């Protein structure tokens, strides 16, 4: 490699380029992601020390935008890419079960990084949609059938222990018979392979002097924790159990 070629490569001019292509753009929590990294050599030969995929979530907190790396995956050993040479490196990895679902203020994406010594490292960014784990999706439908409507998903930065910067809360508004006694219910789902840990909080409506005082003192919220398995959901008995848990937190 000539000195001039090395200089151009170090500046990123005529250097190696990278493009990550995914099998699809939408995934559920815990799904496997399949794809390939396509590498196009530049004008000069370059040694690639590593290729990493970074699973990143972007979020906003207290007026600031930040990124958090949820996971990272090394997908190749060191290799040399020749001038104008093309390489395709397939990969597969599993999304964490607790990866945040995609919302307007919480995009999730893959960053591809090539580590090339003495050169400007090329990279690629690919947005992906994360939807709820199948059992979480089923629980959302079940809660709506009981008499609530999903209003949205928000990030909580203070009230839960987590290794991530925040926990997502699913907020439901009451319908029909619950409207007079409940302001909202808040649910936190922590999915695993065949079960989901659930924190369910009921914000009770102020209906008399006692509940008005509780609301004024921020004591109107009741909480319960439980686990739901796929087998229990399929048994058809879960709706009765969840409704009973909600009612117990109201009265």
FIRO-824048 format. One record per residue: residue number from 1; residue in three letters; x, y, z negated of N, C-alpha, C, O in turn. Coordinates in steps of 0.05 Angstrom, whole numbers. Atoms other than C-alpha are relative to their C-alpha. Layout:
REM FIRO-824048
SITE, NUM, ALA, X, Y, Z, X, Y, Z, X, Y, Z, X, Y, Z $
...
//
This chain:
REM FIRO-824048
SITE, 1, UNK, 17, -24, 0, 0, 0, 0, 18, 25, 0, 36, 27, -16 $
SITE, 2, UNK, -16, -24, -1, 28, 68, 19, -6, 18, -23, -27, 16, -35 $
SITE, 3, UNK, 5, -19, 21, 36, 124, -31, -24, 17, 6, -40, 23, -11 $
SITE, 4, UNK, 23, -16, -8, -15, 164, 9, -26, -16, -4, -46, -5, -14 $
SITE, 5, UNK, 24, 17, 4, -64, 105, 7, -7, -2, -30, -30, -1, -37 $
SITE, 6, UNK, 5, 2, 28, -55, 98, -68, -12, 26, -11, -30, 26, -28 $
SITE, 7, UNK, 10, -25, 9, -68, 172, -77, -30, 3, 7, -46, 12, -9 $
SITE, 8, UNK, 28, -1, -8, -133, 169, -37, -17, -18, -17, -39, -10, -25 $
SITE, 9, UNK, 15, 19, 16, -156, 108, -75, -5, 11, -28, -26, 8, -40 $
SITE, 10, UNK, 2, -11, 27, -142, 142, -142, -20, 22, -2, -32, 27, -23 $
SITE, 11, UNK, 19, -22, -1, -186, 200, -120, -28, -10, 8, -47, 5, 8 $
SITE, 12, UNK, 26, 11, -8, -242, 153, -97, -5, 4, 29, -28, -2, 39 $
SITE, 13, UNK, 3, -5, -29, -231, 171, -23, 8, -25, 15, 30, -35, 12 $
SITE, 14, UNK, -6, 24, -14, -235, 111, 22, 4, -24, -18, 18, -43, -11 $
SITE, 15, UNK, -4, 20, 20, -239, 67, -40, -22, -21, 1, -41, -19, 17 $
SITE, 16, UNK, 19, 22, 1, -278, 4, -57, -28, 11, -9, -30, 28, -26 $
SITE, 17, UNK, 27, -8, 6, -354, 11, -60, -15, -24, -11, -9, -47, -4 $
SITE, 18, UNK, 15, 22, 12, -404, -30, -100, -30, 5, 2, -39, 28, -1 $
SITE, 19, UNK, 29, -3, -2, -478, -43, -92, -12, -25, -13, -7, -48, -4 $
SITE, 20, UNK, 13, 22, 14, -519, -86, -140, -29, -3, 10, -44, 16, 11 $
SITE, 21, UNK, 27, 6, -11, -582, -119, -111, -13, -21, -18, -2, -42, -23 $
SITE, 22, UNK, 15, 18, 17, -634, -152, -154, -22, -15, 15, -31, -5, 36 $
SITE, 23, UNK, 20, 16, -13, -683, -207, -136, -27, 14, 1, -42, 11, 20 $
SITE, 24, UNK, 24, -16, 2, -740, -162, -158, 5, 24, -18, 27, 26, -29 $
SITE, 25, UNK, -5, -24, 16, -750, -97, -195, -15, 1, -26, -11, 19, -43 $
SITE, 26, UNK, 16, 0, 24, -799, -116, -250, 4, -26, -15, 3, -48, -3 $
SITE, 27, UNK, -6, 24, 17, -785, -164, -308, -15, 2, -26, -21, 24, -36 $
SITE, 28, UNK, 11, 1, 27, -817, -186, -373, 22, -3, -20, 43, -13, -14 $
SITE, 29, UNK, -19, 4, 21, -781, -185, -439, 8, -29, -1, -10, -47, -2 $
SITE, 30, UNK, -9, 28, 1, -738, -248, -442, 3, -13, 26, 13, -36, 27 $
SITE, 31, UNK, -4, 12, -27, -739, -261, -367, 29, -2, 7, 47, 12, -4 $
SITE, 32, UNK, -26, 2, -12, -678, -282, -328, 2, 19, 24, -17, 20, 40 $
SITE, 33, UNK, -4, -18, -23, -650, -231, -279, 21, -14, 18, 42, -22, 10 $
SITE, 34, UNK, -18, 11, -20, -619, -258, -215, 6, 21, 21, -11, 37, 28 $
SITE, 35, UNK, -7, -19, -20, -581, -217, -165, 29, -4, 9, 40, -26, 4 $
SITE, 36, UNK, -27, 2, -10, -514, -204, -133, 12, 28, 1, -1, 48, 7 $
SITE, 37, UNK, -16, -24, -3, -460, -151, -133, 14, -2, 27, 30, -21, 31 $
SITE, 38, UNK, -13, 0, -26, -438, -133, -63, 23, 21, -1, 19, 44, -8 $
SITE, 39, UNK, -23, -17, 2, -368, -104, -58, 12, 4, 28, 16, -15, 42 $
SITE, 40, UNK, -12, -6, -26, -340, -69, 3, 27, 13, -4, 29, 35, -16 $
SITE, 41, UNK, -26, -11, 2, -266, -58, 7, 3, 26, 15, -10, 32, 34 $
SITE, 42, UNK, -4, -26, -12, -240, 11, 24, 23, -1, 21, 26, -21, 35 $
SITE, 43, UNK, -22, -2, -19, -180, 33, 65, 25, -14, -8, 43, -19, 8 $
SITE, 44, UNK, -24, 12, 11, -129, 1, 20, -8, -24, -17, -30, -26, -27 $
SITE, 45, UNK, 4, 23, 18, -122, -64, -19, -1, 10, -29, 15, 27, -37 $
SITE, 46, UNK, 2, -8, 28, -144, -57, -91, -6, -25, -18, -19, -43, -9 $
SITE, 47, UNK, 5, 21, 19, -144, -103, -152, -23, 8, -18, -22, 29, -30 $
SITE, 48, UNK, 23, -4, 18, -210, -108, -190, 5, -16, -25, 5, -41, -24 $
SITE, 49, UNK, -5, 15, 25, -196, -126, -262, -25, -12, -12, -24, -35, -23 $
SITE, 50, UNK, 25, 11, 12, -268, -135, -285, -24, 12, 15, -22, 34, 27 $
SITE, 51, UNK, 26, -11, -7, -340, -126, -263, -19, -5, -23, -22, -28, -33 $
SITE, 52, UNK, 19, 2, 22, -390, -112, -318, -27, 11, 9, -29, 30, 24 $
SITE, 53, UNK, 27, -10, -2, -465, -104, -318, -8, 10, -28, -5, -5, -47 $
SITE, 54, UNK, 9, -12, 26, -492, -58, -373, -30, 4, 1, -40, 17, 20 $
SITE, 55, UNK, 29, -5, 3, -565, -61, -394, -4, 24, -18, 3, 23, -41 $
SITE, 56, UNK, 1, -26, 13, -581, 10, -414, -28, 10, -3, -44, 8, 16 $
SITE, 57, UNK, 26, -14, 3, -641, 46, -443, 6, 29, -6, 25, 36, -20 $
SITE, 58, UNK, -3, -29, 5, -648, 121, -441, -24, 9, -17, -47, 0, -13 $
SITE, 59, UNK, 22, -9, 17, -689, 157, -494, 5, 29, -8, 27, 40, -4 $
SITE, 60, UNK, -2, -28, 9, -703, 226, -522, -7, 0, -30, -25, -13, -40 $
SITE, 61, UNK, 4, -3, 29, -698, 244, -596, 10, 27, -9, 32, 35, -4 $
SITE, 62, UNK, -5, -27, 11, -701, 312, -629, 11, 19, 21, 30, 34, 17 $
SITE, 63, UNK, -7, -18, -21, -696, 347, -563, 25, -8, 17, 32, 7, 35 $
SITE, 64, UNK, -24, 8, -14, -635, 309, -539, -5, -26, 15, -20, -44, 6 $
SITE, 65, UNK, 1, 24, -16, -628, 256, -485, 25, -17, -6, 47, -6, -7 $
SITE, 66, UNK, -23, 18, 6, -584, 195, -500, -4, -26, 14, -25, -33, 23 $
SITE, 67, UNK, 0, 27, -11, -565, 127, -473, 9, -20, -21, 26, -13, -38 $
SITE, 68, UNK, -9, 21, 18, -557, 62, -511, 4, -25, 16, -14, -34, 31 $
SITE, 69, UNK, -6, 25, -14, -524, -1, -484, -12, -23, -16, -3, -29, -38 $
SITE, 70, UNK, 13, 22, 14, -570, -59, -503, 16, -26, 2, 16, -42, -17 $
SITE, 71, UNK, -16, 24, -3, -525, -113, -475, 19, 5, 23, 15, 23, 40 $
SITE, 72, UNK, -19, -2, -22, -466, -123, -428, 8, -28, 8, 9, -46, -8 $
SITE, 73, UNK, -6, 26, -11, -446, -180, -383, 24, 2, 19, 23, 18, 38 $
SITE, 74, UNK, -23, 2, -18, -378, -195, -351, -6, -22, 20, -12, -44, 13 $
SITE, 75, UNK, 9, 20, -20, -391, -230, -285, 22, -10, 18, 16, -26, 36 $
SITE, 76, UNK, -21, 11, -17, -323, -243, -254, 27, 2, -14, 31, 18, -32 $
SITE, 77, UNK, -28, -2, 8, -249, -255, -266, 13, 20, 19, 2, 28, 39 $
SITE, 78, UNK, -14, -19, -18, -197, -207, -236, 4, -12, 28, 8, -36, 31 $
SITE, 79, UNK, -5, 9, -28, -190, -210, -160, 10, 24, 16, 9, 47, 6 $
SITE, 80, UNK, -9, -21, -18, -162, -170, -102, -19, 2, 23, -27, -18, 35 $
SITE, 81, UNK, 17, -6, -23, -206, -138, -49, 17, 13, 21, 29, 34, 16 $
SITE, 82, UNK, -16, -11, -21, -172, -126, 17, -14, 23, 15, -37, 29, 10 $
SITE, 83, UNK, 12, -22, -16, -183, -67, 65, -24, -10, 16, -22, -29, 31 $
SITE, 84, UNK, 25, 6, -14, -254, -69, 92, -11, -28, -5, -29, -37, 9 $
SITE, 85, UNK, 9, 27, 6, -264, -138, 61, -27, 2, -15, -31, 21, -31 $
SITE, 86, UNK, 26, 1, 14, -335, -156, 36, 0, -24, -18, 8, -46, -11 $
SITE, 87, UNK, 4, 22, 19, -350, -198, -25, -28, 1, -12, -39, 23, -16 $
SITE, 88, UNK, 26, 2, 14, -415, -222, -55, 4, -17, -25, 13, -40, -23 $
SITE, 89, UNK, -4, 14, 25, -415, -242, -128, -28, -3, -13, -39, 16, -24 $
SITE, 90, UNK, 27, 5, 12, -481, -274, -152, 2, 0, -31, 23, -6, -42 $
SITE, 91, UNK, 1, 1, 29, -502, -269, -225, -28, -7, -10, -48, -4, 5 $
SITE, 92, UNK, 25, 5, 14, -556, -290, -273, 4, 5, -30, 24, -4, -41 $
SITE, 93, UNK, -1, -3, 29, -570, -268, -344, -28, 4, -11, -46, 11, 4 $
SITE, 94, UNK, 27, -2, 13, -628, -267, -393, -3, 27, -14, 15, 35, -29 $
SITE, 95, UNK, 6, -24, 15, -659, -203, -417, -5, -6, -29, -16, -27, -36 $
SITE, 96, UNK, 7, 4, 28, -663, -196, -493, -30, 0, -3, -45, 14, 11 $
SITE, 97, UNK, 29, 1, 5, -732, -212, -520, -10, 27, -11, -33, 34, -8 $
SITE, 98, UNK, 8, -26, 12, -732, -144, -556, 8, 24, 17, 9, 46, 7 $
SITE, 99, UNK, -6, -23, -17, -711, -102, -496, -25, 18, 1, -47, 8, 4 $
SITE, 100, UNK, 23, -17, -1, -756, -40, -497, -16, -2, 26, -4, -4, 47 $
SITE, 101, UNK, 16, -1, -25, -814, -39, -448, 3, 28, 12, 9, 47, -2 $
SITE, 102, UNK, -4, -25, -14, -810, 15, -396, -24, 19, -5, -47, 11, -1 $
SITE, 103, UNK, 20, -22, 2, -848, 80, -411, 11, 24, 14, 34, 24, 23 $
SITE, 104, UNK, -9, -24, -14, -845, 149, -380, 24, 13, -13, 41, 25, 0 $
SITE, 105, UNK, -23, -12, 14, -796, 172, -434, 21, -20, -7, 39, -13, -23 $
SITE, 106, UNK, -18, 21, 9, -758, 107, -440, 7, -18, 24, 0, -42, 24 $
SITE, 107, UNK, -7, 17, -23, -729, 82, -373, 23, -20, -8, 40, -14, -25 $
SITE, 108, UNK, -21, 20, 4, -686, 19, -372, 13, -5, 27, -1, -6, 48 $
SITE, 109, UNK, -14, 5, -25, -633, 6, -320, 25, -16, -4, 35, -19, -26 $
SITE, 110, UNK, -25, 15, 0, -572, -35, -301, 21, 18, 12, 18, 30, 33 $
SITE, 111, UNK, -23, -14, -10, -505, -1, -293, 21, -21, 8, 27, -38, -8 $
SITE, 112, UNK, -21, 17, -8, -452, -37, -253, 26, 15, -1, 28, 38, 10 $
SITE, 113, UNK, -26, -14, 2, -380, -19, -268, 23, -19, 9, 25, -41, 0 $
SITE, 114, UNK, -25, 14, -9, -316, -42, -232, 24, 14, -14, 26, 38, -13 $
SITE, 115, UNK, -24, -10, 13, -251, -35, -270, 23, -3, 19, 33, -26, 23 $
SITE, 116, UNK, -22, 1, -19, -197, -17, -221, 22, 18, -11, 19, 42, -14 $
SITE, 117, UNK, -22, -14, 13, -130, 3, -250, 11, 22, 19, 13, 18, 43 $
SITE, 118, UNK, -12, -23, -15, -101, 71, -228, -19, 9, 23, -9, 18, 43 $
SITE, 119, UNK, 18, -10, -20, -164, 88, -189, -26, 9, -13, -32, 2, -36 $
SITE, 120, UNK, 26, -8, 9, -231, 121, -196, -19, -24, 2, -23, -35, 23 $
SITE, 121, UNK, 17, 24, 1, -278, 65, -218, -26, 4, 14, -41, 22, 6 $
SITE, 122, UNK, 26, -2, -13, -337, 55, -171, -22, -12, -18, -16, -28, -36 $
SITE, 123, UNK, 22, 11, 16, -405, 40, -200, -27, 2, 15, -28, 13, 37 $
SITE, 124, UNK, 26, 1, -12, -479, 31, -186, -21, 1, -23, -15, -10, -44 $
SITE, 125, UNK, 21, -1, 20, -544, 45, -224, -26, -9, 13, -33, 1, 34 $
SITE, 126, UNK, 25, 11, -11, -609, 6, -213, -21, 0, -22, -18, -13, -42 $
SITE, 127, UNK, 22, 0, 19, -673, 22, -250, -16, -26, 2, -21, -36, 24 $
SITE, 128, UNK, 17, 23, 1, -715, -37, -272, -24, 5, -18, -22, 20, -37 $
SITE, 129, UNK, 24, -3, 16, -786, -41, -299, -1, -24, -20, 1, -47, -12 $
SITE, 130, UNK, 3, 21, 20, -793, -80, -365, -29, 1, -10, -38, 21, -19 $
SITE, 131, UNK, 28, 3, 10, -863, -105, -382, 0, -18, -24, 19, -32, -29 $
SITE, 132, UNK, 0, 16, 25, -885, -139, -447, 3, -30, 5, -5, -41, 25 $
SITE, 133, UNK, -2, 29, 1, -868, -211, -463, -29, -11, 3, -48, 1, -5 $
SITE, 134, UNK, 27, 10, -5, -927, -256, -442, -17, -2, -24, -41, 4, -23 $
SITE, 135, UNK, 16, 3, 24, -949, -269, -513, -8, 28, -11, -29, 31, -23 $
SITE, 136, UNK, 6, -27, 8, -945, -194, -529, -23, 10, 17, -42, 23, 7 $
SITE, 137, UNK, 21, -9, -19, -988, -180, -467, -27, -13, -9, -48, 0, -8 $
SITE, 138, UNK, 25, 13, 9, -1039, -232, -492, -10, 12, -26, -35, 14, -29 $
SITE, 139, UNK, 9, -12, 25, -1040, -200, -561, -12, 27, 5, -32, 34, -8 $
SITE, 140, UNK, 12, -26, -7, -1054, -132, -531, -28, -4, 10, -46, 11, 2 $
SITE, 141, UNK, 27, 6, -10, -1113, -161, -493, -18, -8, -23, -42, -1, -23 $
SITE, 142, UNK, 17, 10, 22, -1138, -196, -556, -8, 23, -18, -31, 25, -26 $
SITE, 143, UNK, 6, -22, 17, -1134, -132, -598, -21, 18, 14, -39, 29, 0 $
SITE, 144, UNK, 20, -16, -14, -1173, -95, -544, -27, -14, 0, -48, 0, -2 $
SITE, 145, UNK, 26, 15, 1, -1226, -150, -543, -13, 2, -28, -38, 2, -30 $
SITE, 146, UNK, 11, -3, 27, -1234, -142, -619, -14, 27, -3, -33, 29, -18 $
SITE, 147, UNK, 14, -26, 2, -1253, -69, -609, 19, 24, -1, 13, 44, -14 $
SITE, 148, UNK, -19, -22, -1, -1192, -25, -596, 10, 5, 28, 8, -13, 45 $
SITE, 149, UNK, -10, -7, -27, -1161, 10, -536, 29, 10, -2, 34, 28, -18 $
SITE, 150, UNK, -28, -9, 1, -1086, 17, -524, 2, 28, 10, -6, 34, 33 $
SITE, 151, UNK, -3, -28, -7, -1070, 91, -524, 27, 6, 12, 30, 23, 30 $
SITE, 152, UNK, -27, -5, -10, -996, 87, -511, 21, -14, -17, 15, -26, -37 $
SITE, 153, UNK, -23, 11, 14, -927, 64, -533, 19, 22, -7, 28, 37, 11 $
SITE, 154, UNK, -18, -21, 9, -883, 110, -574, 24, -12, -14, 24, -35, -23 $
SITE, 155, UNK, -25, 9, 13, -813, 106, -604, 1, 11, -29, -5, 34, -34 $
SITE, 156, UNK, -3, -8, 28, -803, 107, -680, 29, -3, -7, 41, -25, -3 $
SITE, 157, UNK, -28, 0, 6, -733, 125, -704, 6, -3, -30, 30, -4, -37 $
SITE, 158, UNK, -5, -2, 28, -742, 122, -779, -10, -23, -18, 2, -28, -38 $
SITE, 159, UNK, 15, 16, 19, -788, 70, -809, 5, -30, 1, -8, -46, -13 $
SITE, 160, UNK, -5, 29, -4, -760, 2, -787, 30, -5, 0, 46, 12, 9 $
SITE, 161, UNK, -28, 8, -3, -695, -35, -793, 4, -13, 27, -11, -31, 35 $
SITE, 162, UNK, -6, 10, -27, -666, -48, -724, 29, 7, 7, 40, 26, -2 $
SITE, 163, UNK, -27, -6, -10, -599, -52, -690, -1, 20, 23, 19, 32, 31 $
SITE, 164, UNK, 4, -20, -21, -627, -9, -634, -7, 27, -12, -14, 29, -35 $
SITE, 165, UNK, 6, -27, 10, -638, 66, -640, -29, 4, -9, -34, 21, -26 $
SITE, 166, UNK, 28, -4, 6, -713, 59, -645, -16, -26, 3, -6, -46, 14 $
SITE, 167, UNK, 19, 22, -3, -772, 12, -649, -25, 11, 15, -33, 33, 9 $
SITE, 168, UNK, 23, -9, -14, -831, 16, -602, -26, -8, -15, -29, -30, -24 $
SITE, 169, UNK, 26, 4, 13, -900, 24, -633, -22, 1, 21, -24, 20, 38 $
SITE, 170, UNK, 23, 0, -17, -963, 5, -595, -24, 12, -15, -31, 1, -36 $
SITE, 171, UNK, 21, -15, 14, -1019, 53, -614, -27, -5, 13, -31, -2, 37 $
SITE, 172, UNK, 27, 6, -10, -1092, 33, -608, -21, 18, -13, -20, 22, -37 $
SITE, 173, UNK, 23, -15, 10, -1154, 76, -615, -23, -18, -5, -27, -38, 10 $
SITE, 174, UNK, 24, 18, 6, -1217, 45, -647, -23, 6, 19, -26, 29, 28 $
SITE, 175, UNK, 24, -3, -16, -1279, 33, -607, -24, -12, -17, -19, -27, -36 $
SITE, 176, UNK, 24, 12, 12, -1351, 17, -628, 0, 0, -30, 1, 22, -42 $
SITE, 177, UNK, 5, 1, 29, -1358, -7, -700, 23, 9, -16, 20, 14, -40 $
SITE, 178, UNK, -24, -8, 16, -1287, 12, -721, 4, 31, 0, 20, 41, -15 $
SITE, 179, UNK, -4, -29, -3, -1294, 86, -701, -5, 15, -25, 8, 36, -30 $
SITE, 180, UNK, 8, -15, 24, -1325, 107, -767, 19, -5, -23, 18, 10, -43 $
SITE, 181, UNK, -17, 7, 23, -1272, 75, -811, 30, 0, 6, 46, -3, -13 $
SITE, 182, UNK, -28, 2, -8, -1206, 75, -772, 7, 23, 18, -7, 29, 37 $
SITE, 183, UNK, -11, -20, -18, -1165, 131, -742, 15, -13, 23, 11, -6, 47 $
SITE, 184, UNK, -15, 15, -20, -1118, 84, -705, 12, -24, -13, 14, -26, -38 $
SITE, 185, UNK, -18, 20, 10, -1079, 20, -712, 26, 1, 15, 26, 7, 39 $
SITE, 186, UNK, -27, -1, -12, -1005, 16, -698, 12, -28, -3, 12, -40, -25 $
SITE, 187, UNK, -10, 27, 0, -973, -50, -679, 29, 0, 11, 35, 12, 31 $
SITE, 188, UNK, -28, 5, -9, -899, -69, -673, 3, -30, 6, -2, -47, -11 $
SITE, 189, UNK, -4, 27, -9, -884, -132, -634, 30, -6, 2, 45, 9, 14 $
SITE, 190, UNK, -27, 10, -4, -818, -170, -640, -2, -28, 11, -4, -48, -4 $
SITE, 191, UNK, 4, 26, -12, -822, -226, -590, 25, -18, -1, 48, -9, -2 $
SITE, 192, UNK, -20, 21, -2, -782, -291, -590, -8, -18, 23, -25, -11, 40 $
SITE, 193, UNK, 5, 18, -23, -785, -351, -543, -30, -7, 1, -43, -2, 21 $
SITE, 194, UNK, 28, 10, 0, -853, -380, -563, -17, 12, -23, -38, 1, -30 $
SITE, 195, UNK, 15, -13, 21, -876, -333, -619, 7, 29, -1, 26, 38, 11 $
SITE, 196, UNK, -4, -29, 3, -882, -260, -638, -3, 7, -29, -24, 0, -41 $
SITE, 197, UNK, 3, -12, 27, -869, -226, -705, -15, 26, 4, -9, 42, 22 $
SITE, 198, UNK, 17, -23, -4, -921, -173, -715, -2, 16, -26, -7, 5, -48 $
SITE, 199, UNK, 6, -19, 22, -926, -112, -761, -25, 16, 9, -25, 28, 30 $
SITE, 200, UNK, 25, -14, -7, -997, -84, -761, -6, 20, -22, -9, 13, -45 $
SITE, 201, UNK, 7, -21, 19, -1013, -18, -794, -27, 13, 8, -32, 19, 31 $
SITE, 202, UNK, 26, -11, -4, -1083, 9, -802, -1, 28, -13, 2, 30, -37 $
SITE, 203, UNK, 5, -27, 11, -1094, 84, -810, -30, 4, -5, -46, 6, 14 $
SITE, 204, UNK, 28, -1, 7, -1159, 89, -847, -11, 29, 2, 4, 48, -4 $
SITE, 205, UNK, 12, -26, -2, -1207, 146, -835, -10, 9, -27, -20, -7, -44 $
SITE, 206, UNK, 10, -11, 25, -1225, 192, -893, -31, 1, 1, -42, 16, 18 $
SITE, 207, UNK, 29, 1, 0, -1298, 177, -909, -13, 8, -26, -37, 11, -28 $
SITE, 208, UNK, 10, -9, 26, -1304, 197, -982, 22, 15, -15, 44, 18, -4 $
SITE, 209, UNK, -20, -15, 15, -1267, 234, -1037, 26, -15, -3, 48, -4, 0 $
SITE, 210, UNK, -23, 16, 4, -1220, 177, -1051, 17, -2, 25, 42, 2, 24 $
SITE, 211, UNK, -15, 4, -25, -1200, 164, -979, 10, 27, 10, 31, 28, 24 $
SITE, 212, UNK, -10, -26, -8, -1194, 239, -967, 25, 7, -16, 44, 19, -4 $
SITE, 213, UNK, -24, -5, 16, -1144, 244, -1024, 23, -17, 10, 46, -8, 11 $
SITE, 214, UNK, -21, 18, -10, -1106, 184, -997, 12, 11, 26, 36, 10, 31 $
SITE, 215, UNK, -9, -11, -25, -1103, 217, -929, 17, 25, -5, 38, 29, 9 $
SITE, 216, UNK, -16, -24, 6, -1078, 283, -959, 27, -7, -11, 47, 8, -6 $
SITE, 217, UNK, -25, 9, 12, -1023, 245, -996, 15, -19, 19, 36, -30, 11 $
SITE, 218, UNK, -12, 18, -20, -1006, 204, -933, 1, -29, -11, 20, -44, -7 $
SITE, 219, UNK, 2, 27, 11, -1029, 141, -969, -23, -16, 13, -32, -37, 2 $
SITE, 220, UNK, 23, 12, -13, -1084, 122, -920, 7, -23, 18, -10, -34, 32 $
SITE, 221, UNK, -9, 21, -18, -1042, 72, -882, 5, -26, -15, 19, -27, -35 $
SITE, 222, UNK, -4, 27, 11, -1044, -3, -898, 15, -17, 20, 10, -14, 44 $
SITE, 223, UNK, -17, 16, -19, -995, -53, -869, -1, -30, -7, -2, -37, -31 $
SITE, 224, UNK, -3, 29, 4, -991, -128, -860, 19, -11, 22, 22, 0, 43 $
SITE, 225, UNK, -19, 13, -19, -940, -174, -826, -9, -29, 3, -18, -42, -15 $
SITE, 226, UNK, 7, 28, -5, -954, -241, -793, 14, -9, 26, 25, 7, 41 $
SITE, 227, UNK, -13, 12, -23, -928, -288, -739, -22, -14, 17, -39, -27, 6 $
SITE, 228, UNK, 18, 13, -18, -966, -311, -678, 16, -18, 19, 35, -9, 31 $
SITE, 229, UNK, -13, 19, -19, -946, -373, -637, -17, -3, 25, -41, 3, 25 $
SITE, 230, UNK, 15, 5, -25, -965, -390, -566, -21, -21, -4, -43, -19, 7 $
SITE, 231, UNK, 19, 22, 6, -999, -453, -592, -24, 11, -14, -47, 3, -8 $
SITE, 232, UNK, 23, -12, 15, -1042, -412, -640, -17, 16, 19, -42, 15, 17 $
SITE, 233, UNK, 15, -16, -19, -1062, -365, -584, -18, -18, 17, -41, -13, 22 $
SITE, 234, UNK, 14, 18, -18, -1082, -423, -540, -22, -16, -14, -39, -27, -1 $
SITE, 235, UNK, 20, 15, 15, -1123, -454, -596, -27, 14, 0, -48, 1, -5 $
SITE, 236, UNK, 25, -15, -1, -1176, -399, -588, -9, 10, -27, -30, 22, -29 $
SITE, 237, UNK, 8, -9, 27, -1177, -384, -663, 13, 26, -9, 8, 36, -31 $
SITE, 238, UNK, -16, -23, 9, -1130, -325, -664, -16, 26, -3, -11, 41, -21 $
SITE, 239, UNK, 16, -25, 2, -1181, -269, -651, -13, 3, -27, -13, 24, -39 $
SITE, 240, UNK, 13, -1, 26, -1218, -287, -715, 20, 7, -22, 14, 22, -40 $
SITE, 241, UNK, -21, -5, 20, -1153, -287, -755, 9, 29, 1, 11, 42, -20 $
SITE, 242, UNK, -10, -27, -3, -1129, -220, -728, -22, 20, -9, -16, 40, -23 $
SITE, 243, UNK, 22, -18, 8, -1197, -187, -737, -3, 0, -31, -8, 21, -43 $
SITE, 244, UNK, 2, 2, 29, -1199, -212, -809, 23, 16, -14, 18, 29, -34 $
SITE, 245, UNK, -22, -15, 11, -1130, -183, -822, -4, 30, 2, 2, 45, -17 $
SITE, 246, UNK, 6, -29, -3, -1152, -115, -795, -21, 9, -20, -18, 30, -33 $
SITE, 247, UNK, 21, -8, 18, -1215, -114, -836, 10, 1, -29, 2, 18, -44 $
SITE, 248, UNK, -11, 0, 27, -1176, -131, -900, 16, 25, -5, 17, 35, -28 $
SITE, 249, UNK, -15, -24, 4, -1133, -70, -889, -18, 25, -1, -9, 46, -10 $
SITE, 250, UNK, 19, -23, 0, -1194, -25, -880, -13, 3, -27, -15, 26, -38 $
SITE, 251, UNK, 17, -2, 24, -1233, -42, -943, 16, -10, -25, 5, -10, -47 $
//
